[in-house]
Amino acid sequence: MRTAKRRTHDKAVVPTLAVCSNCGAMHIYHTVCPECGYYRGKLAIEKLAAKA
């Protein structure tokens, strides 16, 4: 019983997602978009183009 009381707040939480304003992909809040590399409308990481 004591262990159960101590661990009542230990649970998995779903991260909050946002829509990228540049490409429209979903990404986690306060992180750079993994698809295009933009953060808050500015280029943060330059992504290399995929070779065809």
mmCIF file as gemmi writes it, N, C-alpha and C atoms, coordinates in Angstrom:
data_model
loop_
_atom_site.group_PDB
_atom_site.id
_atom_site.type_symbol
_atom_site.label_atom_id
_atom_site.label_alt_id
_atom_site.label_comp_id
_atom_site.label_asym_id
_atom_site.label_entity_id
_atom_site.label_seq_id
_atom_site.pdbx_PDB_ins_code
_atom_site.Cartn_x
_atom_site.Cartn_y
_atom_site.Cartn_z
_atom_site.occupancy
_atom_site.B_iso_or_equiv
_atom_site.pdbx_formal_charge
_atom_site.auth_seq_id
_atom_site.auth_asym_id
_atom_site.pdbx_PDB_model_num
ATOM 1 N N . MET Axp A 1 ? 0.826 -1.193 0 1 0 ? 1 A 1
ATOM 2 C CA . MET Axp A 1 ? 0 0 0 1 0 ? 1 A 1
ATOM 3 C C . MET Axp A 1 ? 0.869 1.256 0 1 0 ? 1 A 1
ATOM 4 N N . ARG Axp A 2 ? 1.921 1.259 0.806 1 0 ? 2 A 1
ATOM 5 C CA . ARG Axp A 2 ? 2.785 2.432 0.88 1 0 ? 2 A 1
ATOM 6 C C . ARG Axp A 2 ? 3.482 2.681 -0.462 1 0 ? 2 A 1
ATOM 7 N N . THR Axp A 3 ? 3.903 1.6 -1.142 1 0 ? 3 A 1
ATOM 8 C CA . THR Axp A 3 ? 4.543 1.737 -2.452 1 0 ? 3 A 1
ATOM 9 C C . THR Axp A 3 ? 3.555 2.299 -3.466 1 0 ? 3 A 1
ATOM 10 N N . ALA Axp A 4 ? 2.334 1.855 -3.425 1 0 ? 4 A 1
ATOM 11 C CA . ALA Axp A 4 ? 1.319 2.339 -4.355 1 0 ? 4 A 1
ATOM 12 C C . ALA Axp A 4 ? 1.052 3.831 -4.158 1 0 ? 4 A 1
ATOM 13 N N . LYS Axp A 5 ? 1.029 4.277 -2.917 1 0 ? 5 A 1
ATOM 14 C CA . LYS Axp A 5 ? 0.824 5.699 -2.64 1 0 ? 5 A 1
ATOM 15 C C . LYS Axp A 5 ? 1.991 6.539 -3.164 1 0 ? 5 A 1
ATOM 16 N N . ARG Axp A 6 ? 3.197 6.001 -3.026 1 0 ? 6 A 1
ATOM 17 C CA . ARG Axp A 6 ? 4.385 6.722 -3.428 1 0 ? 6 A 1
ATOM 18 C C . ARG Axp A 6 ? 4.478 6.841 -4.95 1 0 ? 6 A 1
ATOM 19 N N . ARG Axp A 7 ? 3.902 5.898 -5.668 1 0 ? 7 A 1
ATOM 20 C CA . ARG Axp A 7 ? 4.035 5.867 -7.125 1 0 ? 7 A 1
ATOM 21 C C . ARG Axp A 7 ? 2.776 6.295 -7.862 1 0 ? 7 A 1
ATOM 22 N N . THR Axp A 8 ? 1.876 6.995 -7.235 1 0 ? 8 A 1
ATOM 23 C CA . THR Axp A 8 ? 0.635 7.385 -7.898 1 0 ? 8 A 1
ATOM 24 C C . THR Axp A 8 ? 0.879 8.392 -9.016 1 0 ? 8 A 1
ATOM 25 N N . HIS Axp A 9 ? 1.938 9.192 -8.93 1 0 ? 9 A 1
ATOM 26 C CA . HIS Axp A 9 ? 2.212 10.196 -9.959 1 0 ? 9 A 1
ATOM 27 C C . HIS Axp A 9 ? 3.134 9.682 -11.054 1 0 ? 9 A 1
ATOM 28 N N . ASP Axp A 10 ? 3.67 8.456 -10.925 1 0 ? 10 A 1
ATOM 29 C CA . ASP Axp A 10 ? 4.552 7.879 -11.942 1 0 ? 10 A 1
ATOM 30 C C . ASP Axp A 10 ? 3.704 7.263 -13.044 1 0 ? 10 A 1
ATOM 31 N N . LYS Axp A 11 ? 3.552 7.975 -14.125 1 0 ? 11 A 1
ATOM 32 C CA . LYS Axp A 11 ? 2.763 7.469 -15.246 1 0 ? 11 A 1
ATOM 33 C C . LYS Axp A 11 ? 3.295 8.079 -16.531 1 0 ? 11 A 1
ATOM 34 N N . ALA Axp A 12 ? 2.996 7.458 -17.632 1 0 ? 12 A 1
ATOM 35 C CA . ALA Axp A 12 ? 3.417 7.952 -18.938 1 0 ? 12 A 1
ATOM 36 C C . ALA Axp A 12 ? 2.492 9.089 -19.361 1 0 ? 12 A 1
ATOM 37 N N . VAL Axp A 13 ? 3.086 10.162 -19.85 1 0 ? 13 A 1
ATOM 38 C CA . VAL Axp A 13 ? 2.3 11.282 -20.346 1 0 ? 13 A 1
ATOM 39 C C . VAL Axp A 13 ? 2.574 11.453 -21.837 1 0 ? 13 A 1
ATOM 40 N N . VAL Axp A 14 ? 1.535 11.788 -22.564 1 0 ? 14 A 1
ATOM 41 C CA . VAL Axp A 14 ? 1.649 12.003 -23.997 1 0 ? 14 A 1
ATOM 42 C C . VAL Axp A 14 ? 2.222 13.399 -24.228 1 0 ? 14 A 1
ATOM 43 N N . PRO Axp A 15 ? 3.285 13.535 -25.038 1 0 ? 15 A 1
ATOM 44 C CA . PRO Axp A 15 ? 3.844 14.864 -25.277 1 0 ? 15 A 1
ATOM 45 C C . PRO Axp A 15 ? 2.882 15.737 -26.08 1 0 ? 15 A 1
ATOM 46 N N . THR Axp A 16 ? 2.887 17.027 -25.798 1 0 ? 16 A 1
ATOM 47 C CA . THR Axp A 16 ? 2.03 17.965 -26.51 1 0 ? 16 A 1
ATOM 48 C C . THR Axp A 16 ? 2.632 18.228 -27.881 1 0 ? 16 A 1
ATOM 49 N N . LEU Axp A 17 ? 1.82 18.1 -28.909 1 0 ? 17 A 1
ATOM 50 C CA . LEU Axp A 17 ? 2.284 18.278 -30.282 1 0 ? 17 A 1
ATOM 51 C C . LEU Axp A 17 ? 1.828 19.617 -30.838 1 0 ? 17 A 1
ATOM 52 N N . ALA Axp A 18 ? 2.611 20.129 -31.775 1 0 ? 18 A 1
ATOM 53 C CA . ALA Axp A 18 ? 2.29 21.374 -32.454 1 0 ? 18 A 1
ATOM 54 C C . ALA Axp A 18 ? 2.412 21.152 -33.948 1 0 ? 18 A 1
ATOM 55 N N . VAL Axp A 19 ? 1.794 22.036 -34.721 1 0 ? 19 A 1
ATOM 56 C CA . VAL Axp A 19 ? 1.885 21.984 -36.177 1 0 ? 19 A 1
ATOM 57 C C . VAL Axp A 19 ? 2.957 22.969 -36.619 1 0 ? 19 A 1
ATOM 58 N N . CYS Axp A 20 ? 3.879 22.507 -37.445 1 0 ? 20 A 1
ATOM 59 C CA . CYS Axp A 20 ? 4.947 23.365 -37.949 1 0 ? 20 A 1
ATOM 60 C C . CYS Axp A 20 ? 4.343 24.429 -38.865 1 0 ? 20 A 1
ATOM 61 N N . SER Axp A 21 ? 4.732 25.687 -38.638 1 0 ? 21 A 1
ATOM 62 C CA . SER Axp A 21 ? 4.2 26.776 -39.448 1 0 ? 21 A 1
ATOM 63 C C . SER Axp A 21 ? 4.821 26.806 -40.841 1 0 ? 21 A 1
ATOM 64 N N . ASN Axp A 22 ? 5.941 26.124 -41.014 1 0 ? 22 A 1
ATOM 65 C CA . ASN Axp A 22 ? 6.616 26.127 -42.31 1 0 ? 22 A 1
ATOM 66 C C . ASN Axp A 22 ? 6.133 24.993 -43.217 1 0 ? 22 A 1
ATOM 67 N N . CYS Axp A 23 ? 6.141 23.755 -42.701 1 0 ? 23 A 1
ATOM 68 C CA . CYS Axp A 23 ? 5.808 22.611 -43.554 1 0 ? 23 A 1
ATOM 69 C C . CYS Axp A 23 ? 4.507 21.915 -43.164 1 0 ? 23 A 1
ATOM 70 N N . GLY Axp A 24 ? 3.972 22.2 -41.991 1 0 ? 24 A 1
ATOM 71 C CA . GLY Axp A 24 ? 2.713 21.594 -41.568 1 0 ? 24 A 1
ATOM 72 C C . GLY Axp A 24 ? 2.848 20.255 -40.875 1 0 ? 24 A 1
ATOM 73 N N . ALA Axp A 25 ? 4.067 19.794 -40.624 1 0 ? 25 A 1
ATOM 74 C CA . ALA Axp A 25 ? 4.28 18.512 -39.95 1 0 ? 25 A 1
ATOM 75 C C . ALA Axp A 25 ? 4.059 18.679 -38.446 1 0 ? 25 A 1
ATOM 76 N N . MET Axp A 26 ? 3.73 17.581 -37.786 1 0 ? 26 A 1
ATOM 77 C CA . MET Axp A 26 ? 3.557 17.598 -36.341 1 0 ? 26 A 1
ATOM 78 C C . MET Axp A 26 ? 4.911 17.408 -35.67 1 0 ? 26 A 1
ATOM 79 N N . HIS Axp A 27 ? 5.158 18.181 -34.602 1 0 ? 27 A 1
ATOM 80 C CA . HIS Axp A 27 ? 6.39 18.05 -33.832 1 0 ? 27 A 1
ATOM 81 C C . HIS Axp A 27 ? 6.097 18.399 -32.385 1 0 ? 27 A 1
ATOM 82 N N . ILE Axp A 28 ? 7.021 18.048 -31.484 1 0 ? 28 A 1
ATOM 83 C CA . ILE Axp A 28 ? 6.854 18.325 -30.066 1 0 ? 28 A 1
ATOM 84 C C . ILE Axp A 28 ? 7.079 19.814 -29.816 1 0 ? 28 A 1
ATOM 85 N N . TYR Axp A 29 ? 6.282 20.416 -28.907 1 0 ? 29 A 1
ATOM 86 C CA . TYR Axp A 29 ? 6.422 21.834 -28.567 1 0 ? 29 A 1
ATOM 87 C C . TYR Axp A 29 ? 7.854 22.163 -28.151 1 0 ? 29 A 1
ATOM 88 N N . HIS Axp A 30 ? 8.301 23.346 -28.473 1 0 ? 30 A 1
ATOM 89 C CA . HIS Axp A 30 ? 9.607 23.884 -28.087 1 0 ? 30 A 1
ATOM 90 C C . HIS Axp A 30 ? 10.77 23.069 -28.628 1 0 ? 30 A 1
ATOM 91 N N . THR Axp A 31 ? 10.579 22.416 -29.768 1 0 ? 31 A 1
ATOM 92 C CA . THR Axp A 31 ? 11.658 21.692 -30.421 1 0 ? 31 A 1
ATOM 93 C C . THR Axp A 31 ? 11.677 22.047 -31.899 1 0 ? 31 A 1
ATOM 94 N N . VAL Axp A 32 ? 12.797 21.821 -32.53 1 0 ? 32 A 1
ATOM 95 C CA . VAL Axp A 32 ? 12.948 22.07 -33.962 1 0 ? 32 A 1
ATOM 96 C C . VAL Axp A 32 ? 12.154 21.019 -34.721 1 0 ? 32 A 1
ATOM 97 N N . CYS Axp A 33 ? 11.53 21.423 -35.806 1 0 ? 33 A 1
ATOM 98 C CA . CYS Axp A 33 ? 10.761 20.495 -36.642 1 0 ? 33 A 1
ATOM 99 C C . CYS Axp A 33 ? 11.729 19.501 -37.28 1 0 ? 33 A 1
ATOM 100 N N . PRO Axp A 34 ? 11.497 18.195 -37.11 1 0 ? 34 A 1
ATOM 101 C CA . PRO Axp A 34 ? 12.406 17.208 -37.691 1 0 ? 34 A 1
ATOM 102 C C . PRO Axp A 34 ? 12.311 17.115 -39.207 1 0 ? 34 A 1
ATOM 103 N N . GLU Axp A 35 ? 11.228 17.604 -39.784 1 0 ? 35 A 1
ATOM 104 C CA . GLU Axp A 35 ? 11.038 17.509 -41.23 1 0 ? 35 A 1
ATOM 105 C C . GLU Axp A 35 ? 11.779 18.605 -41.987 1 0 ? 35 A 1
ATOM 106 N N . CYS Axp A 36 ? 11.646 19.853 -41.528 1 0 ? 36 A 1
ATOM 107 C CA . CYS Axp A 36 ? 12.215 20.97 -42.288 1 0 ? 36 A 1
ATOM 108 C C . CYS Axp A 36 ? 13.324 21.721 -41.56 1 0 ? 36 A 1
ATOM 109 N N . GLY Axp A 37 ? 13.445 21.551 -40.237 1 0 ? 37 A 1
ATOM 110 C CA . GLY Axp A 37 ? 14.514 22.203 -39.495 1 0 ? 37 A 1
ATOM 111 C C . GLY Axp A 37 ? 14.189 23.607 -39.029 1 0 ? 37 A 1
ATOM 112 N N . TYR Axp A 38 ? 12.93 24.02 -39.092 1 0 ? 38 A 1
ATOM 113 C CA . TYR Axp A 38 ? 12.535 25.356 -38.659 1 0 ? 38 A 1
ATOM 114 C C . TYR Axp A 38 ? 12.056 25.331 -37.214 1 0 ? 38 A 1
ATOM 115 N N . TYR Axp A 39 ? 12.27 26.438 -36.502 1 0 ? 39 A 1
ATOM 116 C CA . TYR Axp A 39 ? 11.756 26.617 -35.149 1 0 ? 39 A 1
ATOM 117 C C . TYR Axp A 39 ? 11.232 28.035 -35.04 1 0 ? 39 A 1
ATOM 118 N N . ARG Axp A 40 ? 9.967 28.181 -34.726 1 0 ? 40 A 1
ATOM 119 C CA . ARG Axp A 40 ? 9.283 29.473 -34.578 1 0 ? 40 A 1
ATOM 120 C C . ARG Axp A 40 ? 9.464 30.365 -35.799 1 0 ? 40 A 1
ATOM 121 N N . GLY Axp A 41 ? 9.371 29.778 -36.993 1 0 ? 41 A 1
ATOM 122 C CA . GLY Axp A 41 ? 9.426 30.547 -38.236 1 0 ? 41 A 1
ATOM 123 C C . GLY Axp A 41 ? 10.818 30.869 -38.726 1 0 ? 41 A 1
ATOM 124 N N . LYS Axp A 42 ? 11.851 30.406 -38.043 1 0 ? 42 A 1
ATOM 125 C CA . LYS Axp A 42 ? 13.227 30.686 -38.454 1 0 ? 42 A 1
ATOM 126 C C . LYS Axp A 42 ? 13.97 29.372 -38.672 1 0 ? 42 A 1
ATOM 127 N N . LEU Axp A 43 ? 14.89 29.383 -39.625 1 0 ? 43 A 1
ATOM 128 C CA . LEU Axp A 43 ? 15.676 28.186 -39.908 1 0 ? 43 A 1
ATOM 129 C C . LEU Axp A 43 ? 16.667 27.953 -38.77 1 0 ? 43 A 1
ATOM 130 N N . ALA Axp A 44 ? 16.555 26.802 -38.124 1 0 ? 44 A 1
ATOM 131 C CA . ALA Axp A 44 ? 17.415 26.489 -36.991 1 0 ? 44 A 1
ATOM 132 C C . ALA Axp A 44 ? 18.482 25.46 -37.398 1 0 ? 44 A 1
ATOM 133 N N . ILE Axp A 45 ? 18.082 24.462 -38.165 1 0 ? 45 A 1
ATOM 134 C CA . ILE Axp A 45 ? 18.994 23.41 -38.632 1 0 ? 45 A 1
ATOM 135 C C . ILE Axp A 45 ? 18.816 23.287 -40.12 1 0 ? 45 A 1
ATOM 136 N N . GLU Axp A 46 ? 19.916 23.393 -40.837 1 0 ? 46 A 1
ATOM 137 C CA . GLU Axp A 46 ? 19.832 23.244 -42.287 1 0 ? 46 A 1
ATOM 138 C C . GLU Axp A 46 ? 19.801 21.77 -42.624 1 0 ? 46 A 1
ATOM 139 N N . LYS Axp A 47 ? 18.746 21.357 -43.301 1 0 ? 47 A 1
ATOM 140 C CA . LYS Axp A 47 ? 18.569 19.951 -43.667 1 0 ? 47 A 1
ATOM 141 C C . LYS Axp A 47 ? 19.13 19.735 -45.068 1 0 ? 47 A 1
ATOM 142 N N . LEU Axp A 48 ? 19.771 18.599 -45.276 1 0 ? 48 A 1
ATOM 143 C CA . LEU Axp A 48 ? 20.287 18.261 -46.594 1 0 ? 48 A 1
ATOM 144 C C . LEU Axp A 48 ? 19.161 17.685 -47.444 1 0 ? 48 A 1
ATOM 145 N N . ALA Axp A 49 ? 19.171 18.038 -48.726 1 0 ? 49 A 1
ATOM 146 C CA . ALA Axp A 49 ? 18.147 17.522 -49.636 1 0 ? 49 A 1
ATOM 147 C C . ALA Axp A 49 ? 18.404 16.042 -49.913 1 0 ? 49 A 1
ATOM 148 N N . ALA Axp A 50 ? 17.331 15.283 -50.021 1 0 ? 50 A 1
ATOM 149 C CA . ALA Axp A 50 ? 17.453 13.856 -50.297 1 0 ? 50 A 1
ATOM 150 C C . ALA Axp A 50 ? 17.884 13.65 -51.736 1 0 ? 50 A 1
ATOM 151 N N . LYS Axp A 51 ? 18.863 12.777 -51.935 1 0 ? 51 A 1
ATOM 152 C CA . LYS Axp A 51 ? 19.341 12.497 -53.291 1 0 ? 51 A 1
ATOM 153 C C . LYS Axp A 51 ? 18.399 11.531 -53.964 1 0 ? 51 A 1
ATOM 154 N N . ALA Axp A 52 ? 18.041 11.843 -55.195 1 0 ? 52 A 1
ATOM 155 C CA . ALA Axp A 52 ? 17.073 11.001 -55.918 1 0 ? 52 A 1
ATOM 156 C C . ALA Axp A 52 ? 17.754 9.882 -56.653 1 0 ? 52 A 1
